Amino acid sequence: MPAILPTTMRISRLVGPAVLAAGLAAVPATGQDPTPVKADNYMFYAPGEFVLSDEDPTEVVRYSEPRDLEICLSDIREPGLPDALRGNALTVTYDGKSATIESGNCFQFDARRVTIAPAEPLPDGWDLRGRVRTLR
């Protein structure tokens, strides 16, 4: 009986690593899904910055009391951008009023509830960036 035990142990020592190596080699071939998955792009922004995209085109800011605010739209007049993006502006609706902010400009006003949206629909994959600042 003792002669059989060492042979069995040697076989199990060889079979275990071989099975493990074969399994690891098969993982890349079987673990990949050929279907593309759309991922949401999330980035960290400074306080008060906002990004309006074609998938999430509205930003709402609410305060318990009216505040003096400033909303600015980043300059989007660079060459090489789509015309639909370059000429786009922000529409700001606040406490029953509205205003338009052109590229590279700011607008100061007093409000409790503010809705920010692109003036025109954004092209796929593009976004508008700006900031909201409380002045008082």
C-alpha positions in Angstrom: 0.0 0.0 0.0 2.8 2.6 0.7 4.1 2.2 -2.9 0.8 3.5 -4.4 0.6 6.6 -2.3 3.7 8.4 -3.7 2.6 7.7 -7.3 -0.8 9.2 -6.6 0.7 12.2 -5.0 3.1 12.8 -8.0 0.2 12.6 -10.4 -1.9 15.0 -8.4 1.0 17.4 -8.2 1.3 17.4 -12.0 -2.4 17.4 -12.8 -3.3 20.4 -10.5 -0.9 22.9 -12.2 -1.8 21.6 -15.7 -5.5 22.1 -15.1 -4.9 25.5 -13.7 -2.7 26.6 -16.6 -5.3 25.3 -19.1 -8.0 27.2 -17.3 -6.1 30.4 -17.3 -5.2 30.1 -21.0 -8.9 29.7 -21.8 -10.1 32.7 -19.9 -9.2 35.4 -22.4 -10.9 33.5 -25.2 -14.1 32.8 -23.3 -14.2 35.8 -21.1 -14.5 38.5 -23.8 -17.9 39.7 -24.9 -17.9 40.9 -28.5 -20.9 43.2 -27.9 -19.9 46.8 -27.3 -21.2 48.3 -24.1 -21.9 52.0 -23.8 -20.3 53.5 -20.7 -21.3 56.7 -19.1 -18.5 59.2 -18.8 -18.2 60.6 -15.4 -15.5 63.1 -14.5 -14.8 65.1 -11.4 -15.5 68.8 -11.8 -14.7 71.7 -9.5 -17.6 72.9 -7.3 -20.0 75.0 -9.3 -19.1 73.5 -12.7 -21.7 71.8 -14.9 -21.7 69.8 -18.1 -24.7 69.5 -20.4 -24.5 66.6 -22.8 -26.7 65.2 -25.5 -27.8 62.5 -23.0 -28.3 64.8 -20.0 -29.1 68.2 -21.4 -30.6 70.0 -18.3 -29.1 71.2 -15.1 -31.4 72.4 -12.3 -30.1 74.5 -9.3 -32.4 75.2 -6.3 -31.9 77.4 -3.3 -34.2 77.8 -0.2 -33.9 81.6 -0.5 -33.2 83.8 -3.6 -29.5 84.3 -4.3 -27.4 86.5 -6.5 -26.0 84.1 -9.1 -23.6 84.2 -12.1 -23.7 81.6 -14.8 -21.0 81.4 -17.4 -20.7 79.4 -20.6 -17.2 78.3 -21.6 -15.9 79.6 -24.9 -16.8 77.2 -27.7 -15.8 79.2 -30.7 -12.7 77.1 -31.4 -12.1 76.1 -35.0 -12.8 72.4 -35.8 -15.9 72.1 -33.7 -19.2 71.2 -35.3 -21.3 74.2 -36.3 -24.2 73.1 -34.2 -22.0 73.2 -31.1 -20.0 76.3 -32.0 -23.1 78.5 -32.4 -24.9 77.0 -29.4 -25.8 79.1 -26.4 -27.4 78.4 -23.0 -31.0 79.1 -22.2 -31.4 80.0 -18.5 -34.9 79.9 -17.0 -35.1 81.4 -13.5 -38.2 82.2 -11.4 -40.5 82.6 -14.4 -38.0 84.6 -16.5 -35.5 83.5 -19.1 -32.2 84.6 -20.7 -29.7 83.4 -23.3 -26.0 83.2 -22.6 -23.7 83.2 -25.6 -20.3 81.4 -25.8 -17.7 82.9 -23.5 -20.2 85.1 -21.7 -21.7 85.3 -18.2 -25.1 86.4 -16.8 -25.8 87.7 -13.3 -29.3 87.6 -11.8 -31.2 86.9 -8.6 -33.2 83.7 -8.3 -34.3 80.8 -6.2 -34.8 78.1 -8.9 -32.7 77.9 -12.1 -32.9 75.6 -15.1 -29.9 75.5 -17.5 -30.2 73.9 -20.9 -28.7 74.2 -24.4 -30.5 76.7 -26.7 -30.4 74.1 -29.5 -30.0 70.3 -29.2 -26.4 69.2 -28.9 -24.7 67.0 -31.5 -24.1 63.4 -30.5 -21.1 63.0 -28.2 -20.6 66.7 -27.6 -21.2 68.8 -24.5 -21.4 72.3 -23.2 -19.5 73.3 -20.1 -20.0 76.2 -17.7 -20.1 77.2 -14.1 -22.6 78.6 -11.6 -21.3 80.9 -8.9 -23.1 82.3 -5.9 -22.3 86.0 -5.5 -24.3 86.6 -2.3 
